Amino acid sequence: MNRYVTGSTIRALREKKKMTQKQLAELLLVSDKTVSKWETDRGLPDIAMLEPLAAVLNVSVAELLSGECVTNTNRCANLLRSKFYVCPVCGNVIWSTGEGAFSCCGIQLPPLEAEEADDAHTIQAERIETEWFVHMDHPMTKGHSIRFFACVTGDRAHIVQLYPEQNAETRFFLRGHGHIYAYCNRHGLTKIHI
C-alpha cells in the first residue's frame, strides 16, 4: 500500500500538540479508534481529511505529507536571508524570503546554497552612474547557461531571467548593499557581495 502520510508523523504531531487520540478524534469528528488505526499504519486518513487534519495539527498539508516541519527562522523578514529553489524538471524558479517547503512537478525542492564565485563563474559588477552592470563570461547554450541573475539588498529583490540566446548580462538599479546571485543550470548558485 502506498502511504501518502505515515502514522508516526500523525502521532508525533499530535503528541507535540499535547493531545490525546480522543481529543484529536473529537476535533476531526471521527472515532478515537480511527485515529489509532492511522497512527499504527493499519489505515490511512481519507484524502478529504488531510486539510482538516493538517489544520488541527497546525502544519501545512505539505509538511503533513512530507513528515518534516519547517520552522521559519527569518522572523525579521531580512531579504538578505533569501533562498532560491529551482525545479530540475521544468526549471521553475522560486524565491522566498526565508527557508520554506516548496515542491514542483511532484518533487520536494531543496534550497540552493550559494557558493562564492569561482574562476569559471566570476560575476562582474561594474557601477555605472545609478546602476550595476552585471555580466559573466559564460557559455549561453541550452545545455549550459546562466538561468538568472538576482540582486538582493536588505529591503529589495530583483530577479532577471536569462535565455540561451542572450548574453549573460543585465542591469540593476543601485539600492544599497547586498548580494548579486547568478544561477548556472549545471553548477548551481554563486554570489558576490556588493
C-alpha distance (Angstrom), angle and dihedral (degrees) to the residues before:
residue distance angle dihedral
M1 . . .
N2 3.81 . .
R3 3.78 110.2 .
Y4 3.78 117.7 -148.7
V5 3.82 90.9 178.8
T6 3.81 128.3 21.1
G7 3.77 127.9 -134.1
S8 3.80 91.4 -129.8
T9 3.81 89.4 58.2
I10 3.80 92.7 51.6
R11 3.82 91.4 46.1
A12 3.83 93.9 47.6
L13 3.81 92.7 48.9
R14 3.83 91.8 45.9
E15 3.82 91.8 49.9
K16 3.78 90.8 46.9
K17 3.82 87.4 57.9
K18 3.86 88.3 48.7
M19 3.81 91.1 -122.6
T20 3.77 129.0 144.6
Q21 3.79 121.4 -132.3
K22 3.80 88.1 -107.6
Q23 3.83 93.1 53.6
L24 3.81 91.2 49.5
A25 3.79 90.5 47.2
E26 3.82 92.0 51.7
L27 3.80 92.1 51.5
L28 3.83 90.8 50.3
L29 3.83 94.9 41.4
V30 3.82 92.8 -121.4
S31 3.80 131.9 113.2
D32 3.78 123.2 -89.4
K33 3.82 87.0 -121.3
T34 3.81 87.9 61.4
V35 3.80 91.2 53.7
S36 3.81 89.2 47.1
K37 3.82 90.4 53.6
W38 3.80 90.6 50.8
E39 3.79 92.9 50.0
T40 3.81 94.2 47.7
D41 3.82 92.2 47.1
R42 3.80 92.4 -116.7
G43 3.79 90.4 120.8
L44 3.78 141.8 6.7
P45 3.77 129.8 -128.3
D46 3.78 113.4 -105.0
I47 3.80 112.3 -99.2
A48 3.82 88.8 -113.9
M49 3.84 88.2 59.7
L50 3.81 95.7 58.2
E51 3.79 96.5 83.6
P52 3.84 95.5 46.6
L53 3.83 90.2 42.8
A54 3.82 91.4 51.6
A55 3.83 90.7 47.1
V56 3.82 93.0 51.2
L57 3.82 90.8 47.2
N58 3.83 89.8 47.0
V59 3.83 96.0 -123.9
S60 3.78 134.0 110.6
V61 3.80 120.2 -99.7
A62 3.82 88.1 -113.1
E63 3.82 90.5 55.0
L64 3.82 90.5 47.5
L65 3.81 91.7 51.4
S66 3.81 95.7 43.7
G67 3.80 94.5 42.1
E68 3.80 90.3 -134.7
C69 3.78 122.4 112.7
V70 3.78 116.6 -146.2
T71 3.79 117.6 -145.6
N72 3.76 117.1 -160.6
T73 3.79 106.0 -133.7
N74 3.80 91.8 173.8
R75 3.80 95.2 84.2
C76 3.81 94.9 150.4
A77 3.83 92.9 53.9
N78 3.80 92.8 -127.5
L79 3.78 103.6 177.1
L80 3.79 90.4 -150.6
R81 3.83 85.6 75.3
S82 3.80 90.8 59.6
K83 3.79 120.7 142.8
F84 3.80 129.9 -151.5
Y85 3.81 125.7 -150.3
V86 3.82 124.5 -169.4
C87 3.80 125.0 -168.4
P88 3.83 110.2 -131.0
V89 3.82 91.1 -153.2
C90 3.81 105.9 48.5
G91 3.82 101.6 9.5
N92 3.82 96.9 -121.3
V93 3.80 111.9 164.8
I94 3.80 118.7 -144.3
W95 3.80 121.5 -169.5
S96 3.79 120.4 -164.7
T97 3.80 132.9 -179.3
G98 3.80 87.9 -131.4
E99 3.77 141.6 -0.9
G100 3.79 114.3 -56.3
A101 3.78 143.8 159.0
F102 3.81 109.9 -91.2
S103 3.76 131.4 165.0
C104 3.79 133.2 -176.7
C105 3.80 131.0 179.9
G106 3.81 88.4 5.2
I107 3.82 93.6 -57.9
Q108 3.81 126.2 117.1
L109 3.82 104.2 -128.2
P110 3.80 120.1 -138.0
P111 3.82 117.8 -146.1
L112 3.79 113.7 -101.1
E113 3.78 114.4 -114.4
A114 3.79 111.8 -139.4
E115 3.79 116.0 -133.3
E116 3.76 124.9 -160.1
A117 3.81 108.9 -96.9
D118 3.83 114.6 -90.7
D119 3.83 129.0 -156.4
A120 3.81 93.2 -84.9
H121 3.82 92.2 47.1
T122 3.78 104.0 38.2
I123 3.79 111.5 158.1
Q124 3.79 112.2 -148.4
A125 3.82 115.6 -155.6
E126 3.79 116.8 -177.0
R127 3.78 121.5 -175.3
I128 3.80 109.6 -131.2
E129 3.82 112.8 178.0
T130 3.85 105.1 -65.1
E131 3.81 97.1 -8.0
W132 3.77 144.1 67.3
F133 3.80 111.8 -128.5
V134 3.79 103.5 -151.2
H135 3.80 122.1 -167.8
M136 3.78 143.4 152.6
D137 3.77 135.1 -158.5
H138 3.80 93.0 -128.1
P139 3.82 135.7 135.1
M140 3.80 113.3 -99.2
T141 3.80 103.7 -159.3
K142 3.80 128.1 131.6
G143 3.80 91.2 -103.6
H144 3.82 97.6 43.0
S145 3.78 122.5 25.7
I146 3.77 147.2 121.2
R147 3.81 105.0 -93.3
F148 3.80 98.2 -169.6
F149 3.77 147.1 -7.1
A150 3.80 120.0 -146.6
C151 3.78 131.7 -170.5
V152 3.79 113.6 -158.3
T153 3.80 124.5 -177.7
G154 3.80 130.4 168.7
D155 3.79 92.8 -81.4
R156 3.83 107.8 18.7
A157 3.77 142.7 46.0
H158 3.79 127.8 -165.8
I159 3.81 122.7 -175.6
V160 3.81 124.4 -168.9
Q161 3.79 118.1 -167.7
L162 3.79 116.7 -146.0
Y163 3.80 131.0 -157.1
P164 3.83 129.7 -149.1
E165 3.82 93.9 -107.8
Q166 3.84 91.8 57.2
N167 3.78 131.1 79.4
A168 3.80 116.4 -104.2
E169 3.80 94.4 -106.0
T170 3.80 142.5 101.8
R171 3.79 142.8 155.0
F172 3.80 131.1 -114.7
F173 3.80 127.9 -170.7
L174 3.82 115.1 -114.0
R175 3.80 105.9 -101.1
G176 3.80 107.9 158.0
H177 3.77 133.3 -78.5
G178 3.77 123.9 -30.0
H179 3.80 140.9 99.1
I180 3.76 138.3 -55.7
Y181 3.80 114.3 -146.9
A182 3.80 131.0 -162.8
Y183 3.79 123.6 -168.5
C184 3.81 118.7 -152.5
N185 3.81 113.2 -164.6
R186 3.83 89.9 -137.8
H187 3.79 104.9 34.7
G188 3.80 105.2 29.4
L189 3.78 134.5 -133.4
T190 3.80 125.0 -12.4
K191 3.78 129.6 177.1
I192 3.77 145.1 -170.1
H193 3.78 130.3 -160.9
I194 3.81 118.4 -116.0
